[in-house]
Amino acid sequence: MHTLDFEAIGTQWQLTTAAPLSPGTGGAVTELVESYDRTWSRFRSDSTVARMAETAGRFELPASAAPLLRLFDTLQQLTGGAVNPLVGRSLEVLGYDAAYTFQRSGPSAPAAAWDDTVSWTADGRGTTLTTSAPVTFDIGAAGKGQLVDLVCAVLDEAGHREYVVDAGSDLRHSGGTPLRVALEHPYDATRAIGVLTLADRALCASAVNRRQWGDGLHHVLDARTGSPVDAVAATWTLAPDAMTADGLATALFFTGPEELSRSFTFDYVRMFTDGRADYSPAMAGVLFP
């Protein structure tokens, strides 16, 4: 097997392929990641998201924005507004800002209402997003998963059929030997609560310990209040693609799996802060007794 390691969008990536990547394919991955970051990062001053935070208006986005925005449309409806990519300003108030101050600057601030603030249209060439007020996007609920899928598409186009794309807590496997993956305990990174087998699917996880600072402050916020969640500690979801798995891993902090399963097909494990766990029937054997 051949590996390519790099850092992007704030996390460490590893691409594992049965055949080595050509220079052209490696370059295409690098260009894709840079383009995605230049569009969506709220941590760089030259991004489209940075311009959205300065002024309302019309913004031209790549064609790949449409499925991401469509997913957010659905998730914000299913969670009653708890999952909302306009939560960036709420994170900034709590200290998770572009300068990484990790210093709270005020009381928790709810995100702007998605349906009242944003509209968008798409065709085969691109996506046009219109905002009625300056807003700070944070697509962390599903964006890293989408970027995993986009990297997989580059590998597919180059003829790779056996690979693993690993972006920290987001994984996607294709072909070859199934991958055994440990489910990291949210309160002790040296332990696992179980192990599952990943084959031709995506696995995404979200946990309150991943980005944590201060007393009870972390990156999983309820956009309706701007406050960190306190009932669920970690989630893991399996789905056909990483964008969906990533978004559902976030949504499970706020909404029961029964509601989400009306719109999506997935498997899951969810661990609560009191130590309890629930899971879909297909995941019954993956947890340690």
N, C-alpha and C positions, 0 to 999 in steps of 0.2 A: 504494500500500500504506500501511497505517496501523500505527504501532508504539506499544507501551506498555512503558516501562522501569521496573523497580523492583528493589529488593534484598530478598531473602528467604532464609531458612535458610543464611545465610553466603555467598551467591553472587549475582551479577547476573543478572537475568532480562530477556528481551525477548520480547514477544508481537507477532508481525507478522501482520496480518489483511488480507484484501482489502477488507473493509468496516469502518468504524470500530466500536469497541466502544461499546455503550450504557452509560450510567452504571450501570444495573442489573447488566450483565454484568461491568463492571469491579469493582463492589462485591462481586459474588459471588466473583470470583477472589481479591480481598483477604481476604474472610472465610474462604474455603477455606484459603488459605495460613496464616493466623493460627491456624485450628483445628488444622491438621496440625502446626504447630510447637508448639502448646500441648500436643498429645498426645505427640509423639515427641522433642522436643529435650532433650538432656542438658545443654544450656548455659543453661537457664532453670530457676529454682527452683520455678515454679508448674506445671511440666509433669507429666503422668502418669508419664513416665519417671523424673522426680526422686523421685516418691513410691515407685516400684518400688525405687529405690536405697536407700530408708530402711527398708523393711519388706517382708516376704513377705505374700502375700494374694491376693485376687481383685480384678481391675481391669477396669472396663468401658471398652471401646474402640469406636470407630466401626465400622460394617459394613465399611468399606474396609480395616480391619486384616486381615481374613480372607485375601484373596488375597496380601497381603504375607507374612503368617506361613506360608501354604501354600508360597510360593516359598522361604522360608528353610528350611522343613522339607525340601524337595527338595534345595536347594543344600548344606545341611550333610551330607546323606547322600551326595551325589555327590562331595563333596570330603573325605570322611572326617572331618568336623568342622572343617575349616580355615575355612570360611565360617560364622560363628555370630554373630548379633546381640548376644550377651551379651559381646562383645569390648570394650564400653565401659570396663570397669574396667581392662583391659589397656592401653588407650590412655591412661587417666588416669595410670597408673603411669609411663608413658614421657613424661609431661608435656603430653599433649594433653587437658587437663582443662577444666572449666567456666570457670576463670579464665585460660585460655591462658597458663599459666606457662612451658610448654615447658622444664620442668626435671624431669629424671628423679628419681623418689622411691624407686626400688628396682629389684630385678632384674625381668626380664620375667616377667609373670604370666599363665599360661594362663586362658582364659575358662572359666566354669562350663559344665558339660556341658549342652547344649540339652535333650536328651530327659529327663535326670534332674531338671531344674530347672523346666521350663516345660511347661504343658499349656494348651490353649485349645479353646473351642467357639464356634460361630457360628450365628446364624439371620439372617433377613432384616432384623432391626432393629439388630443390633450384634454385638460380639465380646466374649467374656469370657475373660480370660487369668488363669491362676493360677500363682503362683510359690511354690516351696518354700523360698526363701531370698531375701534382698535381692540384686538384680542390677542392673547398669548396662547398659541397652540402648544400642546404637549401630546404627542402621539404615542407615548410610551406604552399605552395599554395594548397596542397591536402593531406598532410600527416596526419594531425589531423583527417580529415574526414575518411581516411582509418583506422586509429586506432579505431575510433568509430565503423566502420563496423566490425572490427576484434573482438571487445568486444561484439558486438551483436551476432556474430557467436558463441562465448563462451556461451552466454545466451541461444541461440537456441539449442546448443548441450546438455545443461543441462536441456532442456525441458521447458524453459520459453517462453511463447507466448505473454504475455502482459508486456511491459516494455517501458521505455524511457531512452535513454542514452543521457546525457546532458554534453557536453564538452565545456562550454562557449558559443561560437558563433556557435557551430555545434551540431545539435540535430538529433536523429533518434527515431521514434515512431513505436511501433508494438502492434497491438491488443488493445482491451479495449476502453475506452473513448477517443475520439479525444482530442488533446491538443490545447488550445488557446495560441498563441504566439504573443507578441508585437514586432514590428520592431523598434528597438531603433534608435532614431534620432542621426545621426553621430556627431552633434555639441552640443547636450544636452542630456546626459544620463538619465535625469529625464523625458524625453518626448518620445513619440512614433510617428512615421509617419503613423502607421496603425497596424492592428491586423489580423492574419490569423489563420486558423484551420489546424492543422497538424495531419494527420491520415495515418499510414502505409507508411510513406515516410520520407525522410531526408530533413532538412532545414539547410542550411549553410549561414553564413553571413561574409562579409569582409568589413572593414571600415578603413579609413585613421587615425581615432582617436584611434584605438585600441592599437597600439604601436607607439607613437609619441614622438619625442624629438627634441630640437633645433628649428630653424626657417625653417619650411616647410619640416622637415625630418620625415619620417615615414617608415613603413616596406613594403609598396606596391611599388616595384620598377619595372621599365621597364628594363628588363635584357639587352636590346640592347644598352642602354645608362648608366645604373647604377643609374639613377635619379628617385626620387619619382614621381608618377603620380600626375597630378594636375587638371584633368578635371572631374573625377568621385570621389565622396565622399564615397559612400557605395553601396554594392550590397547584394541581398538576392536571393538564388536559392532553388527551390524544385526539387528533383530528387529521383529516387527509392533507391539510396544508398548515403551515406554521402561522400565517396571519390569523386564521380562524382559531387555532389552538391558543395563540397568545391572547386574543381578545376575550375568549371564553374564560381563560385562566383569571383575567381581571374581573370579568362579570360575576364569577362565582363568589367573589367577596361580598356581593350585594344581593344576588338573586339566586333562588333555588334552581337546581339542575332541571327540574320538571318544566319550569317556564322556558328555560333556554332550549330544551330539547324539542320544543315545538317548532323551532326555526333551524336547528343545527343537529347534526349527527356527531356525537363525540363520546369519549369515555373520560372519567375524571376521578381524582382523589382530592378531598378537601379536608384540611386539618384546622380545627378551631383552637382558639387561644386557651381553652380549658383542657386541651389534650385529646378531646374526642375527634373522631374522623368519620366521614361518610364517603361513599364511593359508588360508582356504577357497578353493575353485576360483573362486567368483564374485568374489572380491576380487583375483584374480591380476593384473588390469590397473590397479589403483589405485595401486600403489607405484612410485616413481621408480626407474629403473635405478641 
